[in-house]
């Protein structure tokens, strides 16, 4: 059975005195652990009552993820936080997070992303806005193609031009689908067009937008992106126990140290054979190799010490991430991180309560639940370091139960540089058409595991 500190929250729950909790947070925490305390809470007048009750419940639940609830700053007007319609799709979030600045391609992306919202309208009425989005995208591509091509990075020009050619063809096919009023075919064609947009945008990336601070130069760093494959035997699938294969994309452009640390552990085979240690309907968590005890995390064989990862959060508009401080620590609670907890299957580091820089090997996938983590107003953004998203088969995260075993997590592709990885790291998995030699990281390695899934997600 897990020690209390490991089931307390999104971290492993060492108690610290670095910050004091304000009253709403203390009440929320007590509400879960001590019913008597919750009975003493004073009523809140409408219209704030329902929203604040959700905040309290969210805080208490997030506290259970690993005892990581930090101070809770009173929110701005709830209506301002919840009124927007933020991006919730993992692939869209990754496209917007690319370090590029090309207005025409972003306008095309915006038009095509807007189709998702248009499709919520029942019947054929939604096809009018879809047709307009396609037409605008075609006009921009035709009239401003030279401006798009001018931003392709050296050595990536041909890849970018091919993506634009493919996009133009796909948009023409998209028009035919809409003219035929084939609404069921719209999502697939939208997804295809956005894939070509993403390929063109990736061809514009000219490298890292900032340098990792020197004090973290000895830590693993992903200077770019990596695509991983995770295979796990899930016990709660639609048809019972089943093997699921997920695709995960790590974003080192915005979280190079966080993504690098996880990639390093993947290449070491650290998670292979490890069990899911928490699955409570709010998060799915794994990564503690030692079982109950005072120390948790990855012990670096070079130093003999538990390696920790500094909190790393890049705020929209900033040139580089915040390190070691949360957005709440620096009073930026009304701003948004570049990598938010918006998508089902968001991947982030778990850490100890009040210890920003205590992440080591425990990670969690968020199970999106609007009542507890309303997008644009959730209680995790800026407090935990997001470094990736599940981009394919994210529904499988909801099938995971405590005790389900991870068969493997392996590298499929690295776009960019990976620094300070394991000395004898296995090579990335070969492409399907190449003769495959199983890397060492694919071999299941029995790991002692501990610690304690639900909801569908849209994918594009």
Secondary structure, 3 states (H helix, E strand, C coil): CCCHHHHCCCCCCCCCCCCCCCHHHHHHHHHHHCHHHHHCCCCCCCCCHHHHHHHHHHHHHHHHCCCCCCCCCCCCCHHHHHCCCCCCCHHHHHHHCCCCCCHHHHHHHHHHHHHHHHCCCCHHHHHHHHHHHHHHHHHHHHHCHHHHHCCCCCCCHHHHHHHHHHHHHHHHHHHHHHHCCCHHHHHHHHHHHHHHHHHHHHCCCCCCCCCCCHHHCCCCEEEEEEEEEEEEEEEEECCEEEEEEEEEEEECCCCHHHHHHHHHHHHCCCCCCCECCEECCCEEEECCCCCCCCCCCCECCCCCCECCECCEECECCCCCCEECCCCCCCCCCCCCECCCCCCCCEEEECCCCCCCCCECCCEEEECCCCCCCCCCCCCCCCCCCEEEEEEECHHHHHHCCCCCEEEEEEEEEEEEEEECCCCCCCCCCCCCCCCCCCCHHHCCCCCCCCCCCCCCCCCC
